[in-house]
């Protein structure tokens, strides 16, 4: 059974902003920390120079937005200082009641195709491997993509959009500054939404483990 029948994927418009922020808040609430800040990230990201409007996408079903993905430019720098522009996505979210229906898969695969049409060749994200390896992401270590001091985080995942883009060189990843969130501003922004209870959940410990683990030889 095709559980994505009737799904439409399109560009986000300014009329969607609030609905998308509510969606993101519901999807991320209590997942990684008590509460969340991803809806504030979406709010400030749209005006940032690294934001890619052509890859600001929503998934709509029966007139309701049920999924969203946003992309920014990011950079890789090799040991000689050569820089290449690549992609990062996030927030990426599906409303909780619509999850596990293939909507997220359809949204991501559409975005990958659109990214390739725009000429982008690779994507680097931070996320749970279990959620993304089925979408073609691999450990950053396999492509020699690292942070400063050749640190390879377990949660840093890489996808080639053009096969052979990574040629064996060591690349240092530089994400967009937009991801450096002002926590106080995020808390102030959240007060404009319906109150939701902050709770401690097992997924928060899983996030802590992944975000503090690195790959060694």
C-alpha positions in Angstrom: 0.0 0.0 0.0 1.4 3.4 -1.0 0.9 5.4 2.2 2.2 8.6 0.5 -0.6 8.7 -2.0 -1.9 12.3 -2.4 1.4 13.8 -1.1 2.6 17.0 -2.7 6.1 18.4 -2.3 6.6 22.1 -3.0 8.6 25.2 -2.1 7.7 26.8 1.2 6.0 30.2 0.9 5.9 33.0 3.5 2.2 32.1 4.2 3.5 28.7 5.4 6.0 30.1 8.0 4.0 29.8 11.1 2.5 26.4 10.2 5.9 25.0 9.5 7.4 26.4 12.7 4.5 24.7 14.7 5.2 21.5 12.8 8.9 21.6 13.6 8.2 22.3 17.2 5.8 19.4 17.5 8.3 17.0 15.8 11.3 18.0 17.9 9.7 18.7 21.2 11.5 16.7 24.0 13.4 14.6 21.4 16.9 15.8 22.0 16.5 18.0 25.1 13.5 19.0 27.2 11.7 21.3 24.9 13.4 22.3 21.6 14.9 25.2 19.7 14.6 23.9 16.1 11.5 26.0 15.3 13.5 29.1 16.3 16.3 27.9 14.0 13.9 27.7 11.1 12.7 31.2 11.9 16.1 32.8 11.8 17.5 30.6 9.0 15.2 32.0 6.3 16.9 35.4 6.5 20.5 34.1 6.6 22.9 34.4 3.7 23.6 30.6 3.6 19.9 29.7 3.4 18.9 28.1 0.1 15.4 29.0 -0.8 15.2 26.5 -3.7 15.7 23.7 -1.2 13.2 25.0 1.4 10.6 22.4 0.9 7.3 21.2 2.5 5.3 18.0 2.1 1.6 18.6 2.0 -1.3 16.1 2.3 -5.0 17.0 2.0 -4.1 20.7 2.3 -2.1 20.2 5.5 1.7 20.6 5.8 3.0 17.4 7.3 6.7 17.6 6.6 9.5 20.1 6.1 13.2 20.2 5.2 15.5 23.3 5.0 19.0 23.5 3.5 21.9 25.8 4.0 25.3 26.1 2.3 28.2 24.7 4.2 31.9 24.3 3.3 34.7 21.8 3.2 38.3 22.9 3.4 41.2 20.6 2.5 44.8 20.7 4.0 45.9 23.0 1.3 43.1 25.5 2.0 41.1 24.6 -1.0 37.4 25.2 -0.2 34.3 23.6 -1.7 30.7 24.6 -1.1 28.4 21.8 -0.1 25.0 21.3 1.6 23.6 20.7 5.1 20.0 20.2 5.9 18.0 20.7 9.1 15.6 21.2 10.5 14.1 18.1 8.8 10.8 17.0 10.3 7.5 15.2 9.9 4.5 15.6 12.1 4.5 12.8 14.7 1.1 11.4 13.6 2.4 11.2 10.0 5.7 9.5 10.7 6.6 6.1 9.5 4.5 6.5 6.4 7.3 7.2 3.9 6.7 10.9 3.9 10.2 11.8 5.2 11.8 9.4 2.7 9.8 11.0 -0.2 10.7 14.5 1.0 14.4 13.8 1.3 14.7 11.9 -2.0 12.9 14.8 -3.8 15.3 17.3 -2.2 18.3 15.2 -3.2 17.2 15.3 -6.8 16.6 19.0 -6.7 20.0 19.6 -5.1 21.7 17.7 -7.9 19.8 19.8 -10.5 21.2 22.9 -8.7 24.7 21.5 -9.1 25.5 20.5 -5.5 27.7 17.5 -5.0 27.6 16.5 -1.4 25.7 16.8 1.9 27.0 16.6 5.4 24.6 16.5 8.4 24.6 15.6 12.1 22.1 13.0 13.0 21.3 9.5 14.2 22.9 7.0 11.8 19.8 4.7 12.1 17.6 7.4 10.6 19.8 8.2 7.6 22.0 5.3 6.4 19.0 4.0 4.4 19.0 7.3 2.5 22.6 6.8 1.4 24.5 8.5 4.2 27.7 7.0 5.5 30.1 7.7 8.3 32.2 10.9 7.8 35.2 8.7 8.4 34.7 6.8 5.1 35.1 10.1 3.2 37.8 11.6 5.4 35.5 14.5 6.4 36.3 15.7 9.9 36.2 18.6 12.3 39.2 20.5 13.5 42.1 18.3 14.8 40.8 15.4 12.6 37.9 14.6 14.9 35.4 12.2 13.3 32.1 12.4 15.2 29.8 9.3 15.2 26.9 11.6 14.4 28.5 13.3 11.4 27.1 11.7 8.3 28.0 12.3 4.6 26.2 11.6 1.3 27.8 12.0 -2.1 25.4 13.5 -4.6 28.0 13.0 -7.3 29.9 9.7 -7.1 33.6 10.3 -6.7 33.2 13.8 -5.3 35.4 12.8 -2.4 38.9 11.9 -3.7 40.7 10.7 -0.6 41.8 14.1 0.6 41.1 15.0 4.3 38.4 17.6 4.4 37.4 19.8 7.4 33.7 20.5 7.7 32.6 24.1 8.4 28.8 24.5 9.0 27.0 27.7 8.6 27.1 30.1 11.5 23.3 30.1 11.5 23.3 26.9 13.5 24.9 28.7 16.5 21.6 29.3 18.3 21.1 32.1 20.8 19.3 30.0 23.6 17.8 33.0 25.3 16.3 34.3 22.0 15.0 30.8 21.3 13.3 30.7 24.7 11.8 34.1 24.1 10.5 33.0 20.7 9.0 29.9 22.1 6.7 31.9 24.4 4.7 32.9 21.4 3.5 29.3 20.9 1.0 27.1 22.8 2.6 25.9 26.1 3.9 22.3 26.0 5.3 20.3 28.8 9.1 19.8 28.9 10.0 16.2 29.8 13.0 13.9 30.0 12.9 11.1 27.5 15.2 8.2 26.6 15.9 9.7 23.2 17.7 12.6 24.9 20.3 10.2 26.3 20.7 8.5 22.9 21.3 12.0 21.4 23.9 12.7 24.2 25.7 9.5 23.5 25.9 10.1 19.7 26.8 13.8 20.0 29.7 13.1 22.4 31.1 10.0 20.6 33.9 10.0 18.1 35.3 7.4 15.7 38.9 6.2 16.2 41.1 4.1 14.1 
